[in-house]
Amino acid sequence: MTSTDPAPNPHATAEEVEAARHDSKLAQVLYHDWEAESYDDKWSISYDKRCVDYARD
C-alpha cells in the first residue's frame, strides 16, 4: 500500500500559510511539520552520563 501523504515540509511558503487560514487540516499539517523539525531536541531521551546520574538520584 502506497501512502498519499505528502513528505514533511517544515518550511511552509507564504502561500501555504495563507491557504491554511481557511483550511484547518492544512494548518494542522503545516504546524505538525514545523514542530517535528525540533521534536528530538526537545523531547528525546539522552543516555549520557549526566542524564543517567540524574535518573539514579
N, C-alpha and C positions, 0 to 999 in steps of 0.2 A: 504494500500500500504506500503510495507516494503522498507526502504532505503537501498541501497547497498553501501552507502558512508562509508568509514572506520571511526572508532572512532578517535577523535583528538589525536594527538601524539606530544606533544611539545618537546620531546627529541628524535630527529632523530638519527639513528645509522650512523656510518661512511659509511656503505654500501648504506644506503638510500641517503645520501648526494652525494656520488659518482654517483649513478644512476641518481640523479636529474640534474647532469651536462649535461646529454644527453636527459633529458625529462622535458620540460618546465612546463608541467602540474604538475608533481610531485614536481618540485621546488616551484611552487606557493602554493601547498598544504602544503608542509613542512614549508614554510615561514609563511603562514597563521596560522598554528597550533602553531608555535613558538611565533608569535606576540600575539595570542589570550590569551596566558597564563598570560600576564601582561596588557591586554587591560583595565580592570576595574581600575587598579592602575593609569593608565594614563588619562583615559577619562571619568570615571564615575562621575556623578553629586553627590555632597555631600550636604546634607541639615543641616550640623552642623551650629552652631551659627556664626562662622567666615564667612562661605560662604553666609549665609542669610544676614548678615550685609553688606557684600561686594556688594551683588546684590541690596540692597536697596539704597546704596550710589550713 
